[in-house]
Amino acid sequence: MAKRLEGKVALITGGTSGIGAGTVRRLSAEGAKVAFTGSKAEAAAALCAETGASFHAHRVQDAEGWPALMQTLRDSYGRLDIVFANAGIEAGDASVEDVSLEAWNNIIAVNQTGVMLTIKHGLAAMRANPEGATGSIIVNSSMNAHRAMGNFVGYSVTKLAVLALMKSTAVHCAAQGYKIRCNAILPGVVETDLIRGVINRAPDPEAARAQFNAMAPMKRMAQVEEIAGLVAYLASDEASFISGSEYLIDGATNAGAMGV
């Protein structure tokens, strides 16, 4: 694999499972020094042993914990080049009629405020790089930013909101003369361990898998490695003129209706 990210330092939030863990693996394989956050210590230890990345227990919505985390990264690496704002939840979500205020506030705290805090602190660290303000920030949104789900109102709303946050950040950085880019990825259904668990627990796992596969016109789920590959590209110098953009990676789900 090409070492496109040799010499770069990356921070990935929510890196202990799913897309986050896959991206820890991919960025490490491409030469980056990777730090990742989350709360699953056992999974994190295994991932660190596999990749050489470093784990830092932290939840993105914990505003008071951010300064200490960033100081640790400065002390350890002396710079920050890549931020992947990946952490997100959908626990407790429901329709607009049924969602509780507690669940709504928790989803916004992680998916929206947590992403803002990730960008805010990542940007400050990138501005302090020895050669000046340089770096790449990538936000993990969702295809549901544009195809809202009636039974997941909080998730749908926050995934659209962070696109505006990304674009505002991109315009701000460009206007300030920073060489800091900000983009978003919008994955479709991804075959993570979580989704595999849902499939395997279904009364008819084969039918459940077929249902997930049928959600995209390409008739399959995305693989974690495919999502991580897009993050790696946007993090690399090959994407040096890409900022303020959103990248759907959903097997043509948003492109249009399949018809009858």
C-alpha positions in Angstrom: 0.0 0.0 0.0 1.3 3.5 -0.9 2.6 5.5 2.1 0.7 8.7 1.1 0.4 9.8 4.7 4.0 9.3 5.8 5.0 11.9 8.4 1.4 12.9 9.1 -0.4 12.7 12.5 -4.1 11.8 12.6 -6.8 12.0 15.2 -9.9 9.8 14.8 -12.8 10.1 17.1 -15.0 7.0 17.8 -12.1 4.8 16.7 -12.7 1.6 18.6 -15.2 0.0 16.2 -16.8 0.1 12.8 -15.7 2.8 10.3 -13.5 4.4 13.0 -11.5 1.3 13.6 -11.3 0.6 9.9 -9.9 4.1 9.4 -7.3 3.6 12.2 -6.1 0.6 10.3 -6.1 2.3 6.9 -4.3 5.6 8.0 -1.8 3.6 10.0 -1.1 1.4 6.9 -0.6 4.5 4.8 2.1 5.8 7.1 0.3 8.1 9.5 0.8 8.2 13.3 -2.7 7.7 14.5 -4.3 8.6 17.8 -8.0 7.6 18.4 -10.6 8.2 21.0 -13.6 6.3 22.3 -14.7 4.4 25.4 -14.2 0.7 24.6 -10.9 0.1 26.3 -10.6 -3.6 25.5 -11.3 -3.1 21.8 -8.9 -0.2 21.8 -6.1 -2.2 23.3 -6.4 -4.9 20.5 -6.4 -2.2 17.8 -3.3 -0.5 19.3 -1.5 -3.8 19.4 -2.5 -4.4 15.7 -1.7 -1.0 14.3 0.7 0.8 16.7 -1.9 3.6 17.1 -2.5 5.2 20.5 -5.8 5.3 22.3 -7.1 8.1 24.5 -10.3 7.5 26.5 -12.6 10.5 25.7 -16.1 11.2 24.6 -16.5 13.9 22.0 -19.3 15.7 23.9 -17.0 16.1 26.9 -16.0 19.8 26.3 -13.9 19.9 29.5 -11.8 17.0 28.4 -10.8 18.4 25.0 -7.9 20.7 26.2 -6.1 17.8 28.0 -6.5 15.5 25.0 -5.0 18.0 22.7 -2.2 18.8 25.0 -1.4 15.1 25.2 -1.3 15.0 21.4 1.0 18.0 21.2 3.4 16.5 23.7 3.4 13.2 22.0 3.6 14.2 18.3 4.2 18.0 18.1 1.7 18.5 15.3 -1.7 17.5 13.9 -2.4 17.0 10.2 -5.6 14.9 9.9 -8.8 14.9 11.9 -11.6 12.4 11.2 -14.7 13.5 13.2 -16.3 10.1 13.1 -18.0 9.5 16.5 -21.8 9.3 16.3 -24.8 7.7 17.9 -28.4 6.9 17.2 -29.4 5.3 20.5 -32.9 6.2 21.7 -33.8 7.8 18.4 -37.4 7.6 17.1 -39.9 9.6 15.0 -40.5 13.3 15.8 -43.7 12.2 17.7 -42.0 9.6 19.8 -38.4 10.7 20.5 -37.8 11.8 24.1 -36.1 15.1 24.9 -33.4 13.2 26.6 -32.6 11.1 23.6 -32.8 14.1 21.3 -30.3 16.0 23.5 -27.9 13.1 23.7 -27.9 12.6 19.9 -27.3 16.3 19.3 -24.5 16.3 22.0 -22.6 13.6 20.2 -23.4 14.0 16.6 -23.5 17.8 16.3 -21.9 19.5 19.3 -19.2 16.7 19.5 -18.3 17.3 15.8 -18.1 21.0 16.4 -15.8 20.5 19.3 -13.7 18.1 17.3 -13.3 20.6 14.5 -12.7 23.5 16.8 -9.9 21.8 18.7 -8.5 20.1 15.7 -8.3 23.4 13.8 -6.5 25.1 16.7 -3.9 22.3 16.8 -3.4 22.5 13.0 -2.9 26.2 13.2 0.0 25.5 15.6 1.9 23.2 13.2 5.5 24.2 12.8 5.1 25.2 9.2 1.8 27.1 9.8 -1.9 26.3 9.5 -2.1 23.1 7.5 -4.3 20.0 7.6 -7.3 18.1 6.5 -10.5 17.7 8.5 -13.1 15.0 7.5 -16.6 14.8 8.9 -18.5 11.5 8.9 -22.0 12.4 7.9 -24.5 10.0 6.3 -26.5 9.4 3.2 -29.5 10.1 5.5 -28.5 13.8 5.5 -30.3 13.8 2.2 -32.6 10.9 2.6 -34.1 11.5 6.1 -35.5 8.6 8.0 -38.9 9.0 9.5 -38.1 6.8 12.5 -34.6 8.4 13.2 -35.3 12.1 13.4 -32.4 13.0 15.6 -29.8 11.1 13.5 -31.2 12.5 10.2 -31.2 16.1 11.5 -27.7 16.0 13.0 -26.2 14.4 9.9 -27.5 17.2 7.8 -26.5 19.9 10.3 -22.9 18.8 10.3 -22.7 19.4 6.5 -23.4 23.0 7.1 -20.8 23.0 9.9 -18.3 21.4 7.5 -19.0 24.0 4.7 -18.8 26.9 7.2 -15.4 25.6 8.4 -14.1 25.2 4.9 -15.1 28.7 3.9 -13.7 30.2 7.1 -10.3 28.4 6.7 -10.0 29.5 3.1 -10.9 33.1 4.0 -8.3 33.2 6.8 -5.6 31.9 4.4 -5.2 28.6 6.3 -4.1 25.6 4.3 -6.6 23.6 6.2 -9.4 21.8 4.2 -12.7 20.4 5.5 -14.9 17.9 3.7 -17.5 15.3 4.6 -18.2 11.7 3.7 -21.8 10.4 3.5 -21.8 6.6 3.7 -24.7 4.4 2.9 -25.3 1.2 4.8 -21.9 -0.3 5.8 -21.3 -3.9 6.8 -19.8 -3.2 10.2 -19.7 -5.7 13.1 -22.8 -4.0 14.4 -24.8 -4.6 11.2 -23.5 -8.2 11.1 -24.7 -8.7 14.6 -28.2 -7.5 13.6 -28.2 -9.8 10.7 -27.0 -12.8 12.7 -29.6 -12.3 15.4 -32.5 -12.0 13.0 -34.9 -15.0 12.8 -33.8 -15.4 9.1 -30.3 -14.1 8.7 -30.2 -14.7 5.0 -33.4 -12.7 4.5 -32.0 -9.9 6.8 -28.8 -9.7 4.8 -30.8 -9.5 1.5 -32.8 -6.7 3.0 -29.7 -4.7 3.9 -28.1 -5.4 0.5 -31.3 -4.3 -1.4 -31.2 -0.8 0.1 -28.6 0.3 -2.5 -29.1 0.1 -6.3 -25.7 -1.7 -6.4 -27.4 -4.4 -4.3 -24.8 -4.7 -1.6 -23.6 -2.9 1.5 -20.4 -0.9 1.6 -17.3 -2.5 3.2 -15.5 -0.6 6.0 -12.3 -0.7 3.9 -14.1 1.3 1.1 -15.1 4.0 3.5 -11.7 4.2 5.0 -10.1 4.5 1.6 -12.2 7.6 0.9 -11.1 9.1 4.2 -7.4 8.3 3.4 -7.7 10.1 0.0 -9.3 13.2 1.5 -6.6 13.2 4.1 -3.8 13.0 1.6 -2.1 15.7 -0.4 -3.7 14.3 -3.5 -6.9 16.1 -2.4 -5.1 19.4 -1.8 -7.7 21.5 -3.7 -10.8 19.8 -2.3 -12.5 21.6 0.5 -16.2 22.3 1.4 -17.3 19.1 -0.5 -19.5 16.3 0.5 -18.8 12.8 -0.9 -21.6 10.3 -1.1 -20.4 6.7 -0.9 -23.7 4.9 -0.9 -23.9 2.6 -4.0 -26.1 5.2 -5.9 -28.8 5.3 -3.2 -29.1 9.0 -3.4 -28.8 9.2 -7.1 -32.4 8.4 -7.8 -35.3 5.9 -7.6 -34.8 2.4 -9.0 -38.3 2.3 -10.4 -40.6 -0.8 -10.6 
